[in-house]
Amino acid sequence: MAKFRINNGYKQYSTGNSWQYTHRTVAAKASGGTIPKGYEVHHKNCVKTDNRPSNLAIVSKETHHQIHNKNK
């Protein structure tokens, strides 16, 4: 049975050994690989629990901070 939880507003799932962020797994699978070091996953609509592939974008850490600072 899969275990799920919310951590800091983000959905996570248990692999049995560790907790993984759902949005990072979905984005990695949708992009056909992995998320490069130094990159983060942005929720386009700013809803942390909306993990549809169309709502996720893999962006550099710098770009991600610019997006969120612009929205303040």
Secondary structure as GFF3:
##gff-version 3
##sequence-region A 1 72
A	DSSP	beta_strand	4	7	.	.	.	ID=ss1
A	DSSP	beta_strand	10	14	.	.	.	ID=ss2
A	DSSP	beta_strand	19	21	.	.	.	ID=ss3
A	DSSP	alpha_helix	22	31	.	.	.	ID=ss4
A	DSSP	beta_strand	39	43	.	.	.	ID=ss5
A	DSSP	three_ten_helix	53	55	.	.	.	ID=ss6
A	DSSP	beta_strand	56	60	.	.	.	ID=ss7
A	DSSP	alpha_helix	61	70	.	.	.	ID=ss8
###
